[in-house]
């Protein structure tokens, strides 16, 4: 059985809300990838999608200069 923490890490990205607002990255993510973006409160948002989409979205964010860890 897969480790729940590892599965969660492969299906979501958590970022500060201001990170997505700086270059209007939220709309670009929603247009290019099949992901859902939820506000987490306290200035954070959660990007959720399949492992394949999260990997592609993560690569996109890194190319835009966003640190994804």
PDB file of N, CA, C and O in Angstrom:
ATOM      1  N   UNK A   1       0.843  -1.168   0.000  1.00  0.00           N
ATOM      2  CA  UNK A   1       0.000   0.000   0.000  1.00  0.00           C
ATOM      3  C   UNK A   1       0.896   1.242   0.000  1.00  0.00           C
ATOM      4  O   UNK A   1       1.868   1.302   0.753  1.00  0.00           O
ATOM      5  N   UNK A   2       0.572   2.245  -0.850  1.00  0.00           N
ATOM      6  CA  UNK A   2       1.414   3.433  -0.919  1.00  0.00           C
ATOM      7  C   UNK A   2       1.356   4.260   0.363  1.00  0.00           C
ATOM      8  O   UNK A   2       0.357   4.266   1.082  1.00  0.00           O
ATOM      9  N   UNK A   3       2.445   4.946   0.619  1.00  0.00           N
ATOM     10  CA  UNK A   3       2.524   5.838   1.770  1.00  0.00           C
ATOM     11  C   UNK A   3       1.625   7.048   1.514  1.00  0.00           C
ATOM     12  O   UNK A   3       1.801   7.727   0.502  1.00  0.00           O
ATOM     13  N   UNK A   4       0.661   7.339   2.405  1.00  0.00           N
ATOM     14  CA  UNK A   4      -0.263   8.461   2.195  1.00  0.00           C
ATOM     15  C   UNK A   4       0.442   9.812   2.018  1.00  0.00           C
ATOM     16  O   UNK A   4       0.008  10.622   1.199  1.00  0.00           O
ATOM     17  N   UNK A   5       1.494  10.063   2.750  1.00  0.00           N
ATOM     18  CA  UNK A   5       2.205  11.335   2.629  1.00  0.00           C
ATOM     19  C   UNK A   5       2.836  11.474   1.242  1.00  0.00           C
ATOM     20  O   UNK A   5       2.814  12.552   0.648  1.00  0.00           O
ATOM     21  N   UNK A   6       3.391  10.388   0.737  1.00  0.00           N
ATOM     22  CA  UNK A   6       4.002  10.424  -0.592  1.00  0.00           C
ATOM     23  C   UNK A   6       2.940  10.637  -1.671  1.00  0.00           C
ATOM     24  O   UNK A   6       3.152  11.402  -2.611  1.00  0.00           O
ATOM     25  N   UNK A   7       1.809   9.965  -1.536  1.00  0.00           N
ATOM     26  CA  UNK A   7       0.716  10.133  -2.493  1.00  0.00           C
ATOM     27  C   UNK A   7       0.206  11.575  -2.450  1.00  0.00           C
ATOM     28  O   UNK A   7      -0.034  12.174  -3.498  1.00  0.00           O
ATOM     29  N   UNK A   8       0.040  12.132  -1.261  1.00  0.00           N
ATOM     30  CA  UNK A   8      -0.431  13.514  -1.112  1.00  0.00           C
ATOM     31  C   UNK A   8       0.557  14.473  -1.774  1.00  0.00           C
ATOM     32  O   UNK A   8       0.139  15.413  -2.449  1.00  0.00           O
ATOM     33  N   UNK A   9       1.849  14.254  -1.592  1.00  0.00           N
ATOM     34  CA  UNK A   9       2.866  15.122  -2.197  1.00  0.00           C
ATOM     35  C   UNK A   9       2.834  15.068  -3.719  1.00  0.00           C
ATOM     36  O   UNK A   9       3.199  16.039  -4.380  1.00  0.00           O
ATOM     37  N   UNK A  10       2.405  13.952  -4.275  1.00  0.00           N
ATOM     38  CA  UNK A  10       2.381  13.827  -5.731  1.00  0.00           C
ATOM     39  C   UNK A  10       1.079  14.332  -6.343  1.00  0.00           C
ATOM     40  O   UNK A  10       0.946  14.358  -7.567  1.00  0.00           O
ATOM     41  N   UNK A  11       0.111  14.736  -5.509  1.00  0.00           N
ATOM     42  CA  UNK A  11      -1.168  15.198  -6.036  1.00  0.00           C
ATOM     43  C   UNK A  11      -1.515  16.619  -5.625  1.00  0.00           C
ATOM     44  O   UNK A  11      -2.622  17.086  -5.896  1.00  0.00           O
ATOM     45  N   UNK A  12      -0.586  17.318  -4.973  1.00  0.00           N
ATOM     46  CA  UNK A  12      -0.878  18.690  -4.581  1.00  0.00           C
ATOM     47  C   UNK A  12       0.395  19.524  -4.434  1.00  0.00           C
ATOM     48  O   UNK A  12       1.485  19.004  -4.199  1.00  0.00           O
ATOM     49  N   UNK A  13       0.214  20.823  -4.581  1.00  0.00           N
ATOM     50  CA  UNK A  13       1.270  21.806  -4.351  1.00  0.00           C
ATOM     51  C   UNK A  13       0.657  22.866  -3.453  1.00  0.00           C
ATOM     52  O   UNK A  13      -0.448  23.337  -3.722  1.00  0.00           O
ATOM     53  N   UNK A  14       1.350  23.247  -2.395  1.00  0.00           N
ATOM     54  CA  UNK A  14       0.874  24.310  -1.509  1.00  0.00           C
ATOM     55  C   UNK A  14       1.824  25.495  -1.654  1.00  0.00           C
ATOM     56  O   UNK A  14       3.036  25.370  -1.480  1.00  0.00           O
ATOM     57  N   UNK A  15       1.240  26.649  -1.978  1.00  0.00           N
ATOM     58  CA  UNK A  15       2.028  27.865  -2.188  1.00  0.00           C
ATOM     59  C   UNK A  15       1.381  29.043  -1.482  1.00  0.00           C
ATOM     60  O   UNK A  15       0.196  29.012  -1.151  1.00  0.00           O
ATOM     61  N   UNK A  16       2.169  30.072  -1.257  1.00  0.00           N
ATOM     62  CA  UNK A  16       1.596  31.324  -0.755  1.00  0.00           C
ATOM     63  C   UNK A  16       0.729  31.924  -1.856  1.00  0.00           C
ATOM     64  O   UNK A  16       1.107  31.889  -3.027  1.00  0.00           O
ATOM     65  N   UNK A  17      -0.398  32.458  -1.504  1.00  0.00           N
ATOM     66  CA  UNK A  17      -1.340  33.047  -2.462  1.00  0.00           C
ATOM     67  C   UNK A  17      -0.645  34.131  -3.299  1.00  0.00           C
ATOM     68  O   UNK A  17      -0.869  34.210  -4.506  1.00  0.00           O
ATOM     69  N   UNK A  18       0.185  34.956  -2.677  1.00  0.00           N
ATOM     70  CA  UNK A  18       0.851  36.050  -3.396  1.00  0.00           C
ATOM     71  C   UNK A  18       1.765  35.535  -4.499  1.00  0.00           C
ATOM     72  O   UNK A  18       2.005  36.246  -5.475  1.00  0.00           O
ATOM     73  N   UNK A  19       2.276  34.326  -4.368  1.00  0.00           N
ATOM     74  CA  UNK A  19       3.141  33.742  -5.399  1.00  0.00           C
ATOM     75  C   UNK A  19       2.380  33.599  -6.709  1.00  0.00           C
ATOM     76  O   UNK A  19       2.925  33.892  -7.773  1.00  0.00           O
ATOM     77  N   UNK A  20       1.133  33.156  -6.649  1.00  0.00           N
ATOM     78  CA  UNK A  20       0.331  32.985  -7.861  1.00  0.00           C
ATOM     79  C   UNK A  20      -0.164  34.313  -8.405  1.00  0.00           C
ATOM     80  O   UNK A  20      -0.395  34.436  -9.608  1.00  0.00           O
ATOM     81  N   UNK A  21      -0.330  35.309  -7.545  1.00  0.00           N
ATOM     82  CA  UNK A  21      -0.865  36.602  -7.975  1.00  0.00           C
ATOM     83  C   UNK A  21       0.175  37.464  -8.672  1.00  0.00           C
ATOM     84  O   UNK A  21      -0.179  38.327  -9.476  1.00  0.00           O
ATOM     85  N   UNK A  22       1.444  37.247  -8.378  1.00  0.00           N
ATOM     86  CA  UNK A  22       2.505  38.110  -8.909  1.00  0.00           C
ATOM     87  C   UNK A  22       2.467  38.191 -10.437  1.00  0.00           C
ATOM     88  O   UNK A  22       2.470  39.293 -10.987  1.00  0.00           O
ATOM     89  N   UNK A  23       2.432  37.103 -11.102  1.00  0.00           N
ATOM     90  CA  UNK A  23       2.460  37.094 -12.570  1.00  0.00           C
ATOM     91  C   UNK A  23       1.196  36.477 -13.153  1.00  0.00           C
ATOM     92  O   UNK A  23       1.217  35.944 -14.263  1.00  0.00           O
ATOM     93  N   UNK A  24       0.096  36.547 -12.407  1.00  0.00           N
ATOM     94  CA  UNK A  24      -1.174  35.961 -12.835  1.00  0.00           C
ATOM     95  C   UNK A  24      -1.005  34.483 -13.194  1.00  0.00           C
ATOM     96  O   UNK A  24      -1.552  34.008 -14.189  1.00  0.00           O
ATOM     97  N   UNK A  25      -0.253  33.780 -12.384  1.00  0.00           N
ATOM     98  CA  UNK A  25       0.016  32.365 -12.640  1.00  0.00           C
ATOM     99  C   UNK A  25      -1.210  31.490 -12.445  1.00  0.00           C
ATOM    100  O   UNK A  25      -1.314  30.430 -13.063  1.00  0.00           O
ATOM    101  N   UNK A  26      -2.143  31.912 -11.597  1.00  0.00           N
ATOM    102  CA  UNK A  26      -3.329  31.087 -11.337  1.00  0.00           C
ATOM    103  C   UNK A  26      -4.116  30.828 -12.617  1.00  0.00           C
ATOM    104  O   UNK A  26      -4.477  29.686 -12.902  1.00  0.00           O
ATOM    105  N   UNK A  27      -4.380  31.870 -13.383  1.00  0.00           N
ATOM    106  CA  UNK A  27      -5.151  31.674 -14.614  1.00  0.00           C
ATOM    107  C   UNK A  27      -4.376  30.833 -15.622  1.00  0.00           C
ATOM    108  O   UNK A  27      -4.964  30.024 -16.339  1.00  0.00           O
ATOM    109  N   UNK A  28      -3.056  31.022 -15.679  1.00  0.00           N
ATOM    110  CA  UNK A  28      -2.244  30.217 -16.594  1.00  0.00           C
ATOM    111  C   UNK A  28      -2.274  28.741 -16.211  1.00  0.00           C
ATOM    112  O   UNK A  28      -2.362  27.870 -17.077  1.00  0.00           O
ATOM    113  N   UNK A  29      -2.199  28.463 -14.904  1.00  0.00           N
ATOM    114  CA  UNK A  29      -2.265  27.072 -14.444  1.00  0.00           C
ATOM    115  C   UNK A  29      -3.599  26.442 -14.806  1.00  0.00           C
ATOM    116  O   UNK A  29      -3.647  25.313 -15.293  1.00  0.00           O
ATOM    117  N   UNK A  30      -4.690  27.179 -14.567  1.00  0.00           N
ATOM    118  CA  UNK A  30      -6.021  26.626 -14.840  1.00  0.00           C
ATOM    119  C   UNK A  30      -6.269  26.438 -16.332  1.00  0.00           C
ATOM    120  O   UNK A  30      -7.024  25.547 -16.723  1.00  0.00           O
ATOM    121  N   UNK A  31      -5.640  27.270 -17.177  1.00  0.00           N
ATOM    122  CA  UNK A  31      -5.806  27.136 -18.623  1.00  0.00           C
ATOM    123  C   UNK A  31      -4.991  25.977 -19.189  1.00  0.00           C
ATOM    124  O   UNK A  31      -5.448  25.278 -20.093  1.00  0.00           O
ATOM    125  N   UNK A  32      -3.787  25.772 -18.660  1.00  0.00           N
ATOM    126  CA  UNK A  32      -2.871  24.798 -19.249  1.00  0.00           C
ATOM    127  C   UNK A  32      -2.936  23.407 -18.634  1.00  0.00           C
ATOM    128  O   UNK A  32      -2.538  22.431 -19.269  1.00  0.00           O
ATOM    129  N   UNK A  33      -3.438  23.305 -17.399  1.00  0.00           N
ATOM    130  CA  UNK A  33      -3.408  22.020 -16.692  1.00  0.00           C
ATOM    131  C   UNK A  33      -4.778  21.714 -16.092  1.00  0.00           C
ATOM    132  O   UNK A  33      -5.568  22.618 -15.821  1.00  0.00           O
ATOM    133  N   UNK A  34      -5.042  20.446 -15.892  1.00  0.00           N
ATOM    134  CA  UNK A  34      -6.285  20.027 -15.252  1.00  0.00           C
ATOM    135  C   UNK A  34      -6.042  19.977 -13.754  1.00  0.00           C
ATOM    136  O   UNK A  34      -5.774  18.919 -13.185  1.00  0.00           O
ATOM    137  N   UNK A  35      -6.140  21.144 -13.127  1.00  0.00           N
ATOM    138  CA  UNK A  35      -5.923  21.282 -11.691  1.00  0.00           C
ATOM    139  C   UNK A  35      -7.041  22.128 -11.092  1.00  0.00           C
ATOM    140  O   UNK A  35      -7.734  22.862 -11.796  1.00  0.00           O
ATOM    141  N   UNK A  36      -7.195  22.008  -9.794  1.00  0.00           N
ATOM    142  CA  UNK A  36      -8.124  22.832  -9.041  1.00  0.00           C
ATOM    143  C   UNK A  36      -7.320  23.592  -8.002  1.00  0.00           C
ATOM    144  O   UNK A  36      -6.443  23.028  -7.347  1.00  0.00           O
ATOM    145  N   UNK A  37      -7.621  24.875  -7.853  1.00  0.00           N
ATOM    146  CA  UNK A  37      -6.894  25.707  -6.898  1.00  0.00           C
ATOM    147  C   UNK A  37      -7.858  26.141  -5.801  1.00  0.00           C
ATOM    148  O   UNK A  37      -8.875  26.783  -6.066  1.00  0.00           O
ATOM    149  N   UNK A  38      -7.521  25.779  -4.560  1.00  0.00           N
ATOM    150  CA  UNK A  38      -8.331  26.106  -3.390  1.00  0.00           C
ATOM    151  C   UNK A  38      -7.584  27.092  -2.508  1.00  0.00           C
ATOM    152  O   UNK A  38      -6.373  26.974  -2.320  1.00  0.00           O
ATOM    153  N   UNK A  39      -8.310  28.069  -1.965  1.00  0.00           N
ATOM    154  CA  UNK A  39      -7.733  28.942  -0.946  1.00  0.00           C
ATOM    155  C   UNK A  39      -7.667  28.177   0.358  1.00  0.00           C
ATOM    156  O   UNK A  39      -8.643  27.546   0.765  1.00  0.00           O
ATOM    157  N   UNK A  40      -6.524  28.230   1.010  1.00  0.00           N
ATOM    158  CA  UNK A  40      -6.318  27.528   2.268  1.00  0.00           C
ATOM    159  C   UNK A  40      -6.462  28.457   3.460  1.00  0.00           C
ATOM    160  O   UNK A  40      -6.431  27.996   4.601  1.00  0.00           O
ATOM    161  N   UNK A  41      -6.615  29.735   3.228  1.00  0.00           N
ATOM    162  CA  UNK A  41      -6.639  30.679   4.332  1.00  0.00           C
ATOM    163  C   UNK A  41      -5.215  31.007   4.745  1.00  0.00           C
ATOM    164  O   UNK A  41      -4.264  30.345   4.330  1.00  0.00           O
ATOM    165  N   UNK A  42      -5.083  32.038   5.566  1.00  0.00           N
ATOM    166  CA  UNK A  42      -3.771  32.465   6.056  1.00  0.00           C
ATOM    167  C   UNK A  42      -2.775  32.703   4.925  1.00  0.00           C
ATOM    168  O   UNK A  42      -1.570  32.533   5.111  1.00  0.00           O
ATOM    169  N   UNK A  43      -3.277  33.098   3.745  1.00  0.00           N
ATOM    170  CA  UNK A  43      -2.388  33.465   2.650  1.00  0.00           C
ATOM    171  C   UNK A  43      -1.854  32.323   1.818  1.00  0.00           C
ATOM    172  O   UNK A  43      -0.937  32.529   1.024  1.00  0.00           O
ATOM    173  N   UNK A  44      -2.394  31.126   1.970  1.00  0.00           N
ATOM    174  CA  UNK A  44      -1.918  29.967   1.206  1.00  0.00           C
ATOM    175  C   UNK A  44      -2.995  29.447   0.268  1.00  0.00           C
ATOM    176  O   UNK A  44      -4.186  29.659   0.496  1.00  0.00           O
ATOM    177  N   UNK A  45      -2.571  28.766  -0.784  1.00  0.00           N
ATOM    178  CA  UNK A  45      -3.501  28.073  -1.667  1.00  0.00           C
ATOM    179  C   UNK A  45      -2.951  26.682  -1.951  1.00  0.00           C
ATOM    180  O   UNK A  45      -1.751  26.429  -1.839  1.00  0.00           O
ATOM    181  N   UNK A  46      -3.857  25.793  -2.321  1.00  0.00           N
ATOM    182  CA  UNK A  46      -3.512  24.401  -2.588  1.00  0.00           C
ATOM    183  C   UNK A  46      -3.903  24.091  -4.033  1.00  0.00           C
ATOM    184  O   UNK A  46      -5.053  24.284  -4.427  1.00  0.00           O
ATOM    185  N   UNK A  47      -2.944  23.613  -4.810  1.00  0.00           N
ATOM    186  CA  UNK A  47      -3.183  23.211  -6.193  1.00  0.00           C
ATOM    187  C   UNK A  47      -3.287  21.697  -6.186  1.00  0.00           C
ATOM    188  O   UNK A  47      -2.352  21.005  -5.784  1.00  0.00           O
ATOM    189  N   UNK A  48      -4.427  21.184  -6.633  1.00  0.00           N
ATOM    190  CA  UNK A  48      -4.689  19.743  -6.564  1.00  0.00           C
ATOM    191  C   UNK A  48      -4.935  19.201  -7.967  1.00  0.00           C
ATOM    192  O   UNK A  48      -5.622  19.825  -8.775  1.00  0.00           O
ATOM    193  N   UNK A  49      -4.367  18.036  -8.244  1.00  0.00           N
ATOM    194  CA  UNK A  49      -4.565  17.378  -9.529  1.00  0.00           C
ATOM    195  C   UNK A  49      -3.968  15.986  -9.509  1.00  0.00           C
ATOM    196  O   UNK A  49      -3.462  15.529  -8.484  1.00  0.00           O
ATOM    197  N   UNK A  50      -4.030  15.323 -10.637  1.00  0.00           N
ATOM    198  CA  UNK A  50      -3.445  13.987 -10.741  1.00  0.00           C
ATOM    199  C   UNK A  50      -1.926  14.107 -10.640  1.00  0.00           C
ATOM    200  O   UNK A  50      -1.375  15.185 -10.861  1.00  0.00           O
ATOM    201  N   UNK A  51      -1.252  13.018 -10.309  1.00  0.00           N
ATOM    202  CA  UNK A  51       0.219  13.083 -10.241  1.00  0.00           C
ATOM    203  C   UNK A  51       0.867  13.599 -11.526  1.00  0.00           C
ATOM    204  O   UNK A  51       1.856  14.330 -11.472  1.00  0.00           O
ATOM    205  N   UNK A  52       0.318  13.225 -12.669  1.00  0.00           N
ATOM    206  CA  UNK A  52       0.877  13.673 -13.952  1.00  0.00           C
ATOM    207  C   UNK A  52       0.691  15.176 -14.104  1.00  0.00           C
ATOM    208  O   UNK A  52       1.624  15.878 -14.495  1.00  0.00           O
ATOM    209  N   UNK A  53      -0.503  15.677 -13.799  1.00  0.00           N
ATOM    210  CA  UNK A  53      -0.775  17.113 -13.922  1.00  0.00           C
ATOM    211  C   UNK A  53       0.023  17.922 -12.903  1.00  0.00           C
ATOM    212  O   UNK A  53       0.515  19.003 -13.225  1.00  0.00           O
ATOM    213  N   UNK A  54       0.155  17.420 -11.691  1.00  0.00           N
ATOM    214  CA  UNK A  54       0.920  18.134 -10.669  1.00  0.00           C
ATOM    215  C   UNK A  54       2.388  18.207 -11.059  1.00  0.00           C
ATOM    216  O   UNK A  54       3.027  19.237 -10.845  1.00  0.00           O
ATOM    217  N   UNK A  55       2.927  17.156 -11.618  1.00  0.00           N
ATOM    218  CA  UNK A  55       4.323  17.165 -12.081  1.00  0.00           C
ATOM    219  C   UNK A  55       4.500  18.217 -13.174  1.00  0.00           C
ATOM    220  O   UNK A  55       5.458  18.989 -13.143  1.00  0.00           O
ATOM    221  N   UNK A  56       3.585  18.250 -14.135  1.00  0.00           N
ATOM    222  CA  UNK A  56       3.671  19.221 -15.227  1.00  0.00           C
ATOM    223  C   UNK A  56       3.484  20.648 -14.702  1.00  0.00           C
ATOM    224  O   UNK A  56       4.190  21.563 -15.126  1.00  0.00           O
ATOM    225  N   UNK A  57       2.544  20.838 -13.789  1.00  0.00           N
ATOM    226  CA  UNK A  57       2.318  22.164 -13.209  1.00  0.00           C
ATOM    227  C   UNK A  57       3.533  22.603 -12.391  1.00  0.00           C
ATOM    228  O   UNK A  57       3.916  23.773 -12.422  1.00  0.00           O
ATOM    229  N   UNK A  58       4.128  21.679 -11.672  1.00  0.00           N
ATOM    230  CA  UNK A  58       5.327  21.979 -10.894  1.00  0.00           C
ATOM    231  C   UNK A  58       6.468  22.410 -11.810  1.00  0.00           C
ATOM    232  O   UNK A  58       7.161  23.387 -11.524  1.00  0.00           O
ATOM    233  N   UNK A  59       6.663  21.689 -12.901  1.00  0.00           N
ATOM    234  CA  UNK A  59       7.704  22.041 -13.871  1.00  0.00           C
ATOM    235  C   UNK A  59       7.435  23.428 -14.455  1.00  0.00           C
ATOM    236  O   UNK A  59       8.361  24.222 -14.617  1.00  0.00           O
ATOM    237  N   UNK A  60       6.170  23.722 -14.772  1.00  0.00           N
ATOM    238  CA  UNK A  60       5.786  25.036 -15.286  1.00  0.00           C
ATOM    239  C   UNK A  60       6.128  26.132 -14.273  1.00  0.00           C
ATOM    240  O   UNK A  60       6.714  27.152 -14.633  1.00  0.00           O
ATOM    241  N   UNK A  61       5.763  25.919 -13.012  1.00  0.00           N
ATOM    242  CA  UNK A  61       6.029  26.918 -11.974  1.00  0.00           C
ATOM    243  C   UNK A  61       7.528  27.166 -11.808  1.00  0.00           C
ATOM    244  O   UNK A  61       7.961  28.307 -11.645  1.00  0.00           O
ATOM    245  N   UNK A  62       8.309  26.097 -11.849  1.00  0.00           N
ATOM    246  CA  UNK A  62       9.768  26.249 -11.740  1.00  0.00           C
ATOM    247  C   UNK A  62      10.308  27.073 -12.904  1.00  0.00           C
ATOM    248  O   UNK A  62      11.181  27.920 -12.709  1.00  0.00           O
ATOM    249  N   UNK A  63       9.803  26.835 -14.099  1.00  0.00           N
ATOM    250  CA  UNK A  63      10.229  27.631 -15.264  1.00  0.00           C
ATOM    251  C   UNK A  63       9.860  29.103 -15.102  1.00  0.00           C
ATOM    252  O   UNK A  63      10.510  29.972 -15.684  1.00  0.00           O
ATOM    253  N   UNK A  64       8.827  29.388 -14.320  1.00  0.00           N
ATOM    254  CA  UNK A  64       8.400  30.766 -14.073  1.00  0.00           C
ATOM    255  C   UNK A  64       9.155  31.393 -12.900  1.00  0.00           C
ATOM    256  O   UNK A  64       8.913  32.549 -12.552  1.00  0.00           O
ATOM    257  N   UNK A  65      10.072  30.630 -12.288  1.00  0.00           N
ATOM    258  CA  UNK A  65      10.875  31.142 -11.190  1.00  0.00           C
ATOM    259  C   UNK A  65      10.287  30.925  -9.815  1.00  0.00           C
ATOM    260  O   UNK A  65      10.735  31.532  -8.843  1.00  0.00           O
ATOM    261  N   UNK A  66       9.275  30.055  -9.721  1.00  0.00           N
ATOM    262  CA  UNK A  66       8.638  29.763  -8.440  1.00  0.00           C
ATOM    263  C   UNK A  66       9.326  28.555  -7.807  1.00  0.00           C
ATOM    264  O   UNK A  66       9.497  27.522  -8.455  1.00  0.00           O
ATOM    265  N   UNK A  67       9.712  28.686  -6.565  1.00  0.00           N
ATOM    266  CA  UNK A  67      10.327  27.577  -5.844  1.00  0.00           C
ATOM    267  C   UNK A  67       9.229  26.631  -5.356  1.00  0.00           C
ATOM    268  O   UNK A  67       8.364  27.019  -4.570  1.00  0.00           O
ATOM    269  N   UNK A  68       9.276  25.398  -5.828  1.00  0.00           N
ATOM    270  CA  UNK A  68       8.297  24.380  -5.438  1.00  0.00           C
ATOM    271  C   UNK A  68       9.053  23.296  -4.691  1.00  0.00           C
ATOM    272  O   UNK A  68       9.894  22.606  -5.267  1.00  0.00           O
ATOM    273  N   UNK A  69       8.749  23.147  -3.394  1.00  0.00           N
ATOM    274  CA  UNK A  69       9.459  22.123  -2.625  1.00  0.00           C
ATOM    275  C   UNK A  69       8.499  21.250  -1.872  1.00  0.00           C
ATOM    276  O   UNK A  69       8.921  20.331  -1.170  1.00  0.00           O
TER     277      UNK A  69
END
